[in-house]
Amino acid sequence: MSGSTAEASSRVLVAGVYLADRENRVAHIAAEMARSARWKVEQRWVALGESPPPPGLEALTVLRISTPTPKFALLNRILEAASLAPYDYLLVCDDDVTLPDGFLDRYLEFLGEHDLALAQPARTHESFTDHPIVEQLDGLDARRTRFVEIGPVFSIRRDAMALVLPFDEASPMGWGYDFVWPVVLEEVGKHIGIVDATPVAHDLRKPVALYDHGSANAAMKAYLASRPHLSKGEAFTILEAYAR
Amino acid sequence: MMKAKARGSSSPALSAVVCTLNRADLIGQMLESLCKQTLDRDAFEVVVVDDGSKDPTREVVHGFEGRLPLRYSFQRNAGLASARNHGVFLSRGRLLLFLDDDDVADPALLEAHVRAHLRHPKESMGILGYTRLDPSIAADPLMHFATEVGCFLFSYPRLKPGVPLDFGHFWGGRSSCKRSFLIDHGVFNPVFRFGCEDIELAYRLSRHDFKVVYEPEAVLTMVRRVDFAGFCRRLWRQGQSNFIFSRLHDAPEVQRWTEVKEAEEEWARFGPAYELLLRSAGQLDRLVRMRAEAGMAVPPEETALLHRAYWAAFRAAKFKGIVDKARERTGAPEPGGPRAA
């Protein structure tokens, strides 16, 4: 694990899975996260594939696995091993994003300012985007929404961890979580949202390019069938917008 | 399937989305007209997105709280497409009606849109309403030309009600569509700050069979007169957006709509006389106005001359916008913005 050099009492855990045999940006992501001046950042990454971790990632790679395994099942494995109690935030990151300079400090500042227990940074306009609501809205800092996507980056505040974790492996690729999470969090009065001021570029790989769309979709349908969830129309809604 | 009920968010039939910027003097008229709708108050909401106004817009809008099912949201100035997207996601209505801040709604406007969608329930159908000129500006020579002759603002004279129209008829500020269709297939492209944001979206949606039907009973009234210089600026900006649109989509129908391919050739024709064209059209515009204000009749040949002058000036301003944007992209020297006499 690595931490920032600055003294900080608040702790963040960054967890993610990278595809070791494919082009990825995990080195950039890990370095950018570690630059935080305000937070003590620890990172736990899973390498999926045969190739060795890239330079600098050896110590942060807590699990190496070559058998194809769903992302959220892997995340559950490394999060089980880590006690989450000391962390103020958990950030879950994919390996194919570019983060803006100073991402973590600015992003977490907006979460604090707007009381967002579950959140994600918006995607840049050039990013691959499945749901238009997650694309950056120019002119805003952040929005309280009824939708936070399962990737490529999202955060869970300490008080929401027990509501969201462990990830439900009934939908091992995570499809459908984002329509259930708002119900679970709203039930206890917690806010979720999107931070537009720190957009991430998700432009390296097309989503769903590397796994079976059909089986993930079937898993989602089965998952949603037995859980209270929002429709797309309900979920893709801004409840409040923030612009300084 | 179990479905969570959205807490505290009953869904109205229609959300009227009004994006505004520094129009504190006008938006009150729009909101006042929305207070007088025949559609049941519970069946609609009004979403005002303030695109960074520096004037008292916020105070004017807040003055309508309690009189309208109203939501106001502010963003730093980011352009019309971003503001409309902001409005799309703030909205809770099954239908979205995009309105301009300088129009006034007929009392039956919202009801007419809802009824038209009931007649055209397919998700991919949008509705285009009618916009007339307020009597105070209807006789204005430029506004008359722009709407009835040259059709630079609207081109209603050639539209037939009930006939499905293509993407070029999803005119912003007077059209409605199903929210779910946008949610599923795409929203406005924020690259457009003014002009083309509506048509470009409709073009993308047309790949999912999006069509527009003209509903003349859904009436808005335009109350703001655009002067000659303002109209030239508007067309110059439109030309810039046309260029961007043409670069986003290479399809022949987009190239035809944007007129970018012929712009260089047209500009070669208009360009050398550009200043003169604008100056002479501006002078004719002033002359005709002076006659009208003095109660003097305008001879038909003078009207015909004015229309030719308007036509040439406005076409030239649009082509200049296209060419300026193209040169900006290629790093060539930019001739600057439009100037009108």
Interface residues (C-beta under 8 A of the other chain):
Chain A: H125 P132 I133 E135 Q136 L137 D138 G139 L140 R143 T145 R146 V183 E186 L224 A225 S226 R227 P228 H229 L230 S231 K232 G233 E234 F236 T237 I238 E240 A241 A243
Chain B: M1 M2 K3 A4 A6 R7 S9 S11 D51 G52 S73 F74 Q75 R76 N77 A78 G79 S82 A83 N85 H86 F89 L90 R92 R94 R179 S180 L182 I183 D184 G186 V187 P190 V191
